[in-house]
Amino acid sequence: MNISRSYNNWRKYRQTVYELNLMSNRELADLGIARSDIRSVARQAVR
């Protein structure tokens, strides 16, 4: 993987984590996501 792709994936991961952390527990539950799962969900989103 080249450097620019790695950087873009990292940025997407960080943005996803940021946006999910802004949501309330209720909003996350509506999406079927536990707060403790945010990082793994973000990792899957980058793939």
PyMOL Python script that loads the backbone (N, CA, C, O; Angstrom):
from pymol import cmd

cmd.read_pdbstr("""\
ATOM      1  N   MET A   1       0.850  -1.171   0.000  1.00  0.00           N
ATOM      2  CA  MET A   1       0.000   0.000   0.000  1.00  0.00           C
ATOM      3  C   MET A   1       0.902   1.242   0.000  1.00  0.00           C
ATOM      4  O   MET A   1       1.883   1.305   0.740  1.00  0.00           O
ATOM      5  N   ASN A   2       0.568   2.193  -0.811  1.00  0.00           N
ATOM      6  CA  ASN A   2       1.414   3.377  -0.859  1.00  0.00           C
ATOM      7  C   ASN A   2       1.078   4.358   0.266  1.00  0.00           C
ATOM      8  O   ASN A   2       0.071   4.221   0.961  1.00  0.00           O
ATOM      9  N   ILE A   3       1.933   5.324   0.417  1.00  0.00           N
ATOM     10  CA  ILE A   3       1.824   6.265   1.540  1.00  0.00           C
ATOM     11  C   ILE A   3       0.540   7.091   1.465  1.00  0.00           C
ATOM     12  O   ILE A   3      -0.121   7.291   2.483  1.00  0.00           O
ATOM     13  N   SER A   4       0.186   7.564   0.294  1.00  0.00           N
ATOM     14  CA  SER A   4      -1.016   8.408   0.196  1.00  0.00           C
ATOM     15  C   SER A   4      -2.280   7.606   0.495  1.00  0.00           C
ATOM     16  O   SER A   4      -3.209   8.140   1.101  1.00  0.00           O
ATOM     17  N   ARG A   5      -2.338   6.357   0.093  1.00  0.00           N
ATOM     18  CA  ARG A   5      -3.503   5.530   0.394  1.00  0.00           C
ATOM     19  C   ARG A   5      -3.582   5.252   1.899  1.00  0.00           C
ATOM     20  O   ARG A   5      -4.663   5.283   2.487  1.00  0.00           O
ATOM     21  N   SER A   6      -2.445   4.985   2.502  1.00  0.00           N
ATOM     22  CA  SER A   6      -2.410   4.753   3.949  1.00  0.00           C
ATOM     23  C   SER A   6      -2.885   5.993   4.698  1.00  0.00           C
ATOM     24  O   SER A   6      -3.670   5.895   5.641  1.00  0.00           O
ATOM     25  N   TYR A   7      -2.412   7.141   4.280  1.00  0.00           N
ATOM     26  CA  TYR A   7      -2.805   8.396   4.919  1.00  0.00           C
ATOM     27  C   TYR A   7      -4.303   8.645   4.750  1.00  0.00           C
ATOM     28  O   TYR A   7      -4.975   9.038   5.703  1.00  0.00           O
ATOM     29  N   ASN A   8      -4.826   8.422   3.556  1.00  0.00           N
ATOM     30  CA  ASN A   8      -6.255   8.627   3.320  1.00  0.00           C
ATOM     31  C   ASN A   8      -7.097   7.660   4.143  1.00  0.00           C
ATOM     32  O   ASN A   8      -8.143   8.044   4.666  1.00  0.00           O
ATOM     33  N   ASN A   9      -6.657   6.420   4.263  1.00  0.00           N
ATOM     34  CA  ASN A   9      -7.377   5.453   5.092  1.00  0.00           C
ATOM     35  C   ASN A   9      -7.364   5.867   6.555  1.00  0.00           C
ATOM     36  O   ASN A   9      -8.370   5.732   7.250  1.00  0.00           O
ATOM     37  N   TRP A  10      -6.234   6.369   7.022  1.00  0.00           N
ATOM     38  CA  TRP A  10      -6.132   6.836   8.403  1.00  0.00           C
ATOM     39  C   TRP A  10      -7.078   8.006   8.638  1.00  0.00           C
ATOM     40  O   TRP A  10      -7.757   8.066   9.664  1.00  0.00           O
ATOM     41  N   ARG A  11      -7.123   8.943   7.679  1.00  0.00           N
ATOM     42  CA  ARG A  11      -8.026  10.089   7.804  1.00  0.00           C
ATOM     43  C   ARG A  11      -9.483   9.651   7.840  1.00  0.00           C
ATOM     44  O   ARG A  11     -10.262  10.166   8.642  1.00  0.00           O
ATOM     45  N   LYS A  12      -9.865   8.706   6.982  1.00  0.00           N
ATOM     46  CA  LYS A  12     -11.236   8.188   6.978  1.00  0.00           C
ATOM     47  C   LYS A  12     -11.559   7.513   8.315  1.00  0.00           C
ATOM     48  O   LYS A  12     -12.653   7.681   8.854  1.00  0.00           O
ATOM     49  N   TYR A  13     -10.607   6.757   8.839  1.00  0.00           N
ATOM     50  CA  TYR A  13     -10.790   6.091  10.126  1.00  0.00           C
ATOM     51  C   TYR A  13     -11.021   7.123  11.223  1.00  0.00           C
ATOM     52  O   TYR A  13     -11.972   7.006  11.995  1.00  0.00           O
ATOM     53  N   ARG A  14     -10.154   8.137  11.296  1.00  0.00           N
ATOM     54  CA  ARG A  14     -10.269   9.152  12.332  1.00  0.00           C
ATOM     55  C   ARG A  14     -11.585   9.928  12.198  1.00  0.00           C
ATOM     56  O   ARG A  14     -12.217  10.228  13.210  1.00  0.00           O
ATOM     57  N   GLN A  15     -12.007  10.254  10.989  1.00  0.00           N
ATOM     58  CA  GLN A  15     -13.259  10.977  10.767  1.00  0.00           C
ATOM     59  C   GLN A  15     -14.448  10.130  11.210  1.00  0.00           C
ATOM     60  O   GLN A  15     -15.382  10.644  11.826  1.00  0.00           O
ATOM     61  N   THR A  16     -14.417   8.847  10.903  1.00  0.00           N
ATOM     62  CA  THR A  16     -15.498   7.955  11.301  1.00  0.00           C
ATOM     63  C   THR A  16     -15.583   7.854  12.823  1.00  0.00           C
ATOM     64  O   THR A  16     -16.671   7.930  13.394  1.00  0.00           O
ATOM     65  N   VAL A  17     -14.441   7.683  13.473  1.00  0.00           N
ATOM     66  CA  VAL A  17     -14.417   7.616  14.940  1.00  0.00           C
ATOM     67  C   VAL A  17     -14.961   8.922  15.521  1.00  0.00           C
ATOM     68  O   VAL A  17     -15.765   8.899  16.453  1.00  0.00           O
ATOM     69  N   TYR A  18     -14.532  10.041  14.983  1.00  0.00           N
ATOM     70  CA  TYR A  18     -14.978  11.345  15.465  1.00  0.00           C
ATOM     71  C   TYR A  18     -16.496  11.486  15.354  1.00  0.00           C
ATOM     72  O   TYR A  18     -17.160  11.879  16.313  1.00  0.00           O
ATOM     73  N   GLU A  19     -17.040  11.163  14.179  1.00  0.00           N
ATOM     74  CA  GLU A  19     -18.473  11.329  13.957  1.00  0.00           C
ATOM     75  C   GLU A  19     -19.297  10.385  14.826  1.00  0.00           C
ATOM     76  O   GLU A  19     -20.344  10.772  15.344  1.00  0.00           O
ATOM     77  N   LEU A  20     -18.828   9.153  14.987  1.00  0.00           N
ATOM     78  CA  LEU A  20     -19.564   8.218  15.839  1.00  0.00           C
ATOM     79  C   LEU A  20     -19.503   8.642  17.298  1.00  0.00           C
ATOM     80  O   LEU A  20     -20.474   8.455  18.032  1.00  0.00           O
ATOM     81  N   ASN A  21     -18.386   9.205  17.733  1.00  0.00           N
ATOM     82  CA  ASN A  21     -18.272   9.673  19.112  1.00  0.00           C
ATOM     83  C   ASN A  21     -19.181  10.863  19.398  1.00  0.00           C
ATOM     84  O   ASN A  21     -19.539  11.101  20.551  1.00  0.00           O
ATOM     85  N   LEU A  22     -19.556  11.605  18.373  1.00  0.00           N
ATOM     86  CA  LEU A  22     -20.473  12.727  18.565  1.00  0.00           C
ATOM     87  C   LEU A  22     -21.899  12.265  18.833  1.00  0.00           C
ATOM     88  O   LEU A  22     -22.700  13.012  19.395  1.00  0.00           O
ATOM     89  N   MET A  23     -22.220  11.041  18.434  1.00  0.00           N
ATOM     90  CA  MET A  23     -23.578  10.524  18.593  1.00  0.00           C
ATOM     91  C   MET A  23     -23.846  10.129  20.042  1.00  0.00           C
ATOM     92  O   MET A  23     -22.943   9.760  20.794  1.00  0.00           O
ATOM     93  N   SER A  24     -25.109  10.223  20.396  1.00  0.00           N
ATOM     94  CA  SER A  24     -25.523   9.792  21.732  1.00  0.00           C
ATOM     95  C   SER A  24     -25.583   8.264  21.770  1.00  0.00           C
ATOM     96  O   SER A  24     -25.573   7.605  20.731  1.00  0.00           O
ATOM     97  N   ASN A  25     -25.646   7.716  22.978  1.00  0.00           N
ATOM     98  CA  ASN A  25     -25.769   6.268  23.114  1.00  0.00           C
ATOM     99  C   ASN A  25     -27.046   5.759  22.451  1.00  0.00           C
ATOM    100  O   ASN A  25     -27.070   4.661  21.896  1.00  0.00           O
ATOM    101  N   ARG A  26     -28.085   6.549  22.511  1.00  0.00           N
ATOM    102  CA  ARG A  26     -29.364   6.170  21.892  1.00  0.00           C
ATOM    103  C   ARG A  26     -29.222   6.088  20.373  1.00  0.00           C
ATOM    104  O   ARG A  26     -29.695   5.134  19.755  1.00  0.00           O
ATOM    105  N   GLU A  27     -28.571   7.087  19.771  1.00  0.00           N
ATOM    106  CA  GLU A  27     -28.379   7.078  18.320  1.00  0.00           C
ATOM    107  C   GLU A  27     -27.519   5.895  17.892  1.00  0.00           C
ATOM    108  O   GLU A  27     -27.804   5.244  16.887  1.00  0.00           O
ATOM    109  N   LEU A  28     -26.468   5.618  18.659  1.00  0.00           N
ATOM    110  CA  LEU A  28     -25.619   4.472  18.350  1.00  0.00           C
ATOM    111  C   LEU A  28     -26.406   3.174  18.470  1.00  0.00           C
ATOM    112  O   LEU A  28     -26.261   2.282  17.634  1.00  0.00           O
ATOM    113  N   ALA A  29     -27.236   3.058  19.501  1.00  0.00           N
ATOM    114  CA  ALA A  29     -28.044   1.858  19.689  1.00  0.00           C
ATOM    115  C   ALA A  29     -29.009   1.668  18.523  1.00  0.00           C
ATOM    116  O   ALA A  29     -29.252   0.541  18.091  1.00  0.00           O
ATOM    117  N   ASP A  30     -29.554   2.760  18.019  1.00  0.00           N
ATOM    118  CA  ASP A  30     -30.448   2.675  16.860  1.00  0.00           C
ATOM    119  C   ASP A  30     -29.724   2.106  15.644  1.00  0.00           C
ATOM    120  O   ASP A  30     -30.335   1.445  14.803  1.00  0.00           O
ATOM    121  N   LEU A  31     -28.424   2.363  15.556  1.00  0.00           N
ATOM    122  CA  LEU A  31     -27.616   1.845  14.453  1.00  0.00           C
ATOM    123  C   LEU A  31     -27.063   0.448  14.748  1.00  0.00           C
ATOM    124  O   LEU A  31     -26.462  -0.187  13.881  1.00  0.00           O
ATOM    125  N   GLY A  32     -27.273  -0.018  15.972  1.00  0.00           N
ATOM    126  CA  GLY A  32     -26.774  -1.331  16.357  1.00  0.00           C
ATOM    127  C   GLY A  32     -25.300  -1.332  16.710  1.00  0.00           C
ATOM    128  O   GLY A  32     -24.617  -2.345  16.566  1.00  0.00           O
ATOM    129  N   ILE A  33     -24.810  -0.176  17.177  1.00  0.00           N
ATOM    130  CA  ILE A  33     -23.390  -0.029  17.513  1.00  0.00           C
ATOM    131  C   ILE A  33     -23.272   0.306  18.995  1.00  0.00           C
ATOM    132  O   ILE A  33     -23.927   1.225  19.486  1.00  0.00           O
ATOM    133  N   ALA A  34     -22.435  -0.442  19.698  1.00  0.00           N
ATOM    134  CA  ALA A  34     -22.127  -0.116  21.087  1.00  0.00           C
ATOM    135  C   ALA A  34     -20.963   0.874  21.080  1.00  0.00           C
ATOM    136  O   ALA A  34     -20.121   0.849  20.183  1.00  0.00           O
ATOM    137  N   ARG A  35     -20.928   1.735  22.078  1.00  0.00           N
ATOM    138  CA  ARG A  35     -19.855   2.735  22.135  1.00  0.00           C
ATOM    139  C   ARG A  35     -18.478   2.063  22.142  1.00  0.00           C
ATOM    140  O   ARG A  35     -17.518   2.607  21.595  1.00  0.00           O
ATOM    141  N   SER A  36     -18.385   0.898  22.754  1.00  0.00           N
ATOM    142  CA  SER A  36     -17.102   0.188  22.804  1.00  0.00           C
ATOM    143  C   SER A  36     -16.706  -0.398  21.452  1.00  0.00           C
ATOM    144  O   SER A  36     -15.560  -0.813  21.276  1.00  0.00           O
ATOM    145  N   ASP A  37     -17.628  -0.441  20.498  1.00  0.00           N
ATOM    146  CA  ASP A  37     -17.357  -0.997  19.170  1.00  0.00           C
ATOM    147  C   ASP A  37     -16.988   0.050  18.126  1.00  0.00           C
ATOM    148  O   ASP A  37     -16.762  -0.293  16.966  1.00  0.00           O
ATOM    149  N   ILE A  38     -16.925   1.309  18.513  1.00  0.00           N
ATOM    150  CA  ILE A  38     -16.715   2.382  17.542  1.00  0.00           C
ATOM    151  C   ILE A  38     -15.428   2.182  16.749  1.00  0.00           C
ATOM    152  O   ILE A  38     -15.431   2.322  15.526  1.00  0.00           O
ATOM    153  N   ARG A  39     -14.337   1.859  17.419  1.00  0.00           N
ATOM    154  CA  ARG A  39     -13.065   1.705  16.705  1.00  0.00           C
ATOM    155  C   ARG A  39     -13.103   0.563  15.709  1.00  0.00           C
ATOM    156  O   ARG A  39     -12.585   0.696  14.600  1.00  0.00           O
ATOM    157  N   SER A  40     -13.702  -0.552  16.078  1.00  0.00           N
ATOM    158  CA  SER A  40     -13.756  -1.684  15.143  1.00  0.00           C
ATOM    159  C   SER A  40     -14.676  -1.378  13.964  1.00  0.00           C
ATOM    160  O   SER A  40     -14.394  -1.789  12.838  1.00  0.00           O
ATOM    161  N   VAL A  41     -15.763  -0.668  14.209  1.00  0.00           N
ATOM    162  CA  VAL A  41     -16.656  -0.258  13.123  1.00  0.00           C
ATOM    163  C   VAL A  41     -15.919   0.677  12.170  1.00  0.00           C
ATOM    164  O   VAL A  41     -16.059   0.561  10.952  1.00  0.00           O
ATOM    165  N   ALA A  42     -15.140   1.596  12.716  1.00  0.00           N
ATOM    166  CA  ALA A  42     -14.375   2.542  11.890  1.00  0.00           C
ATOM    167  C   ALA A  42     -13.331   1.797  11.063  1.00  0.00           C
ATOM    168  O   ALA A  42     -13.116   2.127   9.897  1.00  0.00           O
ATOM    169  N   ARG A  43     -12.684   0.799  11.655  1.00  0.00           N
ATOM    170  CA  ARG A  43     -11.686   0.013  10.914  1.00  0.00           C
ATOM    171  C   ARG A  43     -12.338  -0.718   9.745  1.00  0.00           C
ATOM    172  O   ARG A  43     -11.774  -0.783   8.652  1.00  0.00           O
ATOM    173  N   GLN A  44     -13.522  -1.266   9.979  1.00  0.00           N
ATOM    174  CA  GLN A  44     -14.238  -1.966   8.914  1.00  0.00           C
ATOM    175  C   GLN A  44     -14.678  -1.008   7.816  1.00  0.00           C
ATOM    176  O   GLN A  44     -14.721  -1.386   6.645  1.00  0.00           O
ATOM    177  N   ALA A  45     -15.000   0.209   8.176  1.00  0.00           N
ATOM    178  CA  ALA A  45     -15.436   1.206   7.200  1.00  0.00           C
ATOM    179  C   ALA A  45     -14.317   1.582   6.239  1.00  0.00           C
ATOM    180  O   ALA A  45     -14.573   1.944   5.091  1.00  0.00           O
ATOM    181  N   VAL A  46     -13.096   1.497   6.703  1.00  0.00           N
ATOM    182  CA  VAL A  46     -11.943   1.879   5.873  1.00  0.00           C
ATOM    183  C   VAL A  46     -11.616   0.797   4.854  1.00  0.00           C
ATOM    184  O   VAL A  46     -11.108   1.091   3.772  1.00  0.00           O
ATOM    185  N   ARG A  47     -11.900  -0.427   5.190  1.00  0.00           N
ATOM    186  CA  ARG A  47     -11.586  -1.545   4.284  1.00  0.00           C
ATOM    187  C   ARG A  47     -12.348  -1.536   3.027  1.00  0.00           C
ATOM    188  O   ARG A  47     -12.170  -2.421   2.191  1.00  0.00           O
TER     189      ARG A  47
END
""", "prot")
cmd.dss("prot")
cmd.show_as("cartoon", "prot")
cmd.util.cbc("prot")
cmd.orient("prot")
